[in-house]
Amino acid sequence: MTIMERRGRIQNSPWVGLLLMALCSCTPDRPVLNLDSEAIVLKNGIYYRDKIPFTGRLYKLNTRLDTVFLGDYRNGQEHGIQKKWYAKGRLQEVRLFNQGEKEGRHIGYWDNGNKRFDYLFEQDLFSGIQKEWHANGQLFKQIHFLAGYEQGLQRVWDTDGTLIANYEARNGRNYGNIGRKNCKSSWQNDSARVVAE
């Protein structure tokens, strides 16, 4: 087991979740509750506790009592850092929210540890360069955004690194190679074709 795996397991230990809960639950204005608790109710995208929008930290455990989610909330909405883990304890994603709106950098990983996405948000809109990767580590997309709209050079690659889309987005229009056409016949097996006589 590598140092990073050991550190991830320690951070993901149920004892760490219980310790966090014990430390943070001392302050009544910052409670820590299990997302599966009957005290927490989700209604129209807002989390409530005792019919009052929830402010505090929510966590979720899997059947092995590993932490698989940890997130901060204010007035029932995501506010602060949200983290998710795979069942094996490997980090799945880290997101940042400001009063329910996506903000800043959002990073995700495949269960094999390779990066899955790296997004940047400003006031809940894509902004800047957005990247996605295939599970094998090959870059999948590199898309540029300005205020939530594609703007600038956009590229998409196949799992083997073949460029399949290469275009420029300007003023809501796309110029260039938008995507590769499927050149294979839909009739792979001619015997399956029904021909009228």
C-alpha positions in Angstrom: 0.0 0.0 0.0 1.4 3.4 -1.0 1.6 6.4 1.3 -1.1 8.1 -0.7 -3.4 5.1 -0.4 -2.8 4.8 3.3 -3.4 8.6 3.7 -6.7 8.3 1.7 -7.8 5.3 3.8 -7.1 7.3 7.0 -8.9 10.3 5.8 -11.8 8.1 4.6 -12.0 6.1 7.8 -15.4 6.1 9.5 -13.6 7.1 12.7 -12.5 10.4 11.0 -16.2 11.0 10.2 -17.2 10.3 13.7 -14.4 12.5 15.1 -15.5 15.3 12.8 -19.1 14.8 13.9 -18.1 14.9 17.5 -15.9 18.0 17.1 -18.3 20.0 14.9 -21.6 19.0 16.6 -20.5 20.9 19.8 -21.5 24.1 18.1 -25.3 24.3 17.6 -24.9 26.6 14.6 -22.8 24.1 12.7 -24.3 20.6 13.1 -22.9 17.5 11.3 -25.6 15.0 10.2 -25.8 11.9 8.1 -27.5 12.6 4.8 -29.6 9.4 5.3 -30.9 10.7 8.6 -34.7 11.0 8.9 -34.1 14.5 10.3 -32.9 15.7 6.9 -35.5 16.2 4.2 -34.8 17.3 0.6 -37.6 19.4 -0.9 -37.4 21.3 -4.2 -33.5 21.2 -4.1 -33.3 22.5 -0.5 -32.3 20.4 2.5 -34.4 21.0 5.6 -34.0 20.0 9.2 -37.2 20.4 11.4 -38.8 22.4 8.5 -35.9 25.0 8.6 -33.3 25.2 5.7 -30.3 23.3 7.0 -27.0 25.0 7.7 -24.1 22.7 8.6 -22.3 19.6 7.2 -23.8 16.5 5.7 -22.0 13.2 5.2 -23.0 9.8 3.8 -21.5 6.4 4.6 -21.6 3.2 2.6 -22.4 -0.2 4.0 -18.8 -0.7 5.0 -19.1 2.6 7.0 -16.6 4.4 4.7 -17.4 8.1 4.1 -18.6 8.4 0.5 -19.8 12.0 0.7 -19.0 15.1 2.7 -20.5 18.5 2.0 -21.2 21.9 3.6 -24.6 23.6 3.4 -26.0 27.1 4.1 -29.7 27.8 4.2 -30.3 24.3 2.6 -28.1 24.8 -0.4 -24.6 23.6 -1.2 -22.1 26.2 0.2 -18.4 25.4 0.4 -16.6 22.2 -0.5 -18.4 19.0 -1.5 -16.4 15.8 -1.8 -17.3 12.3 -3.0 -15.3 9.1 -2.7 -15.5 5.7 -4.4 -16.3 2.7 -2.2 -12.6 1.8 -2.1 -11.7 5.1 -0.5 -10.3 6.7 -3.6 -11.4 10.4 -4.2 -14.1 10.7 -6.9 -14.6 14.4 -7.1 -14.2 17.8 -5.3 -16.6 20.6 -6.1 -17.0 24.1 -4.7 -20.4 25.9 -4.3 -21.5 29.4 -3.3 -25.1 29.5 -2.1 -26.1 26.6 -4.4 -24.2 27.9 -7.4 -21.1 26.1 -8.8 -18.1 28.2 -8.3 -14.3 27.8 -8.9 -12.6 24.6 -9.9 -14.4 21.2 -9.9 -12.2 18.2 -10.3 -13.2 14.5 -10.8 -11.4 11.2 -11.0 -12.1 7.8 -12.5 -12.1 4.9 -10.0 -8.6 3.9 -11.4 -7.2 7.3 -10.1 -6.9 8.9 -13.5 -8.4 12.4 -13.8 -11.9 12.5 -15.3 -12.7 16.2 -15.5 -11.4 19.6 -14.6 -14.0 22.3 -14.9 -14.0 26.0 -14.0 -17.2 27.8 -13.0 -18.1 31.5 -12.4 -21.5 32.1 -10.9 -22.8 28.6 -11.9 -21.6 29.0 -15.5 -18.7 27.3 -17.3 -15.8 29.7 -17.7 -12.4 29.2 -19.2 -11.0 25.9 -20.3 -13.0 22.7 -19.5 -11.2 19.4 -19.8 -12.3 15.8 -19.7 -10.3 12.6 -20.0 -11.1 9.0 -21.0 -10.6 6.4 -18.2 -7.3 5.4 -19.9 -5.9 8.8 -19.2 -6.2 10.1 -22.8 -7.5 13.6 -23.1 -11.1 13.5 -24.3 -12.3 17.1 -24.5 -10.8 20.5 -24.3 -13.6 23.1 -24.6 -13.3 26.8 -24.0 -16.2 28.7 -22.5 -17.0 32.4 -21.9 -20.0 33.2 -19.5 -21.5 29.7 -20.1 -21.2 29.6 -23.9 -18.6 27.9 -26.0 -16.1 30.4 -27.3 -12.8 29.8 -29.0 -11.0 26.6 -30.1 -12.8 23.3 -29.2 -11.3 19.8 -29.5 -12.5 16.3 -28.9 -10.3 13.1 -29.1 -11.0 9.4 -29.3 -9.7 6.9 -26.7 -6.6 6.3 -28.9 -5.8 10.0 -29.2 -7.3 10.5 -32.7 -8.7 14.0 -33.1 -12.4 13.6 -33.9 -13.6 17.2 -33.6 -11.7 20.4 -34.1 -13.6 23.6 -34.5 -13.9 27.2 -33.4 -17.0 28.6 -31.6 -17.7 32.3 -32.3 -20.8 34.3 -31.5 -22.9 31.1 -31.1 -21.8 29.5 -34.3 -19.3 26.7 -34.9 -16.7 26.7 -37.7 -14.5 23.7 -38.6 -14.7 20.0 -38.2 -17.6 19.5 -35.7 -17.2 15.7 -35.6 -16.3 12.6 -37.4 -19.1 10.9 -39.4 -19.8 7.2 -38.8 -18.6 5.6 -42.0 -19.6 2.1 -41.1 -22.7 0.6 -42.7 -25.6 0.0 -40.4 -25.9 -3.3 -42.2 -22.9 -5.1 -40.8 -24.4 -8.4 -41.8 -26.0 -8.5 -45.2 -28.0 -11.6 -44.3 -29.9 -9.5 -41.8 -31.2 -7.2 -44.5 -34.7 -7.8 -45.6 -35.2 -7.2 -49.3 -38.7 -6.9 -50.8 -39.2 -9.0 -53.9 
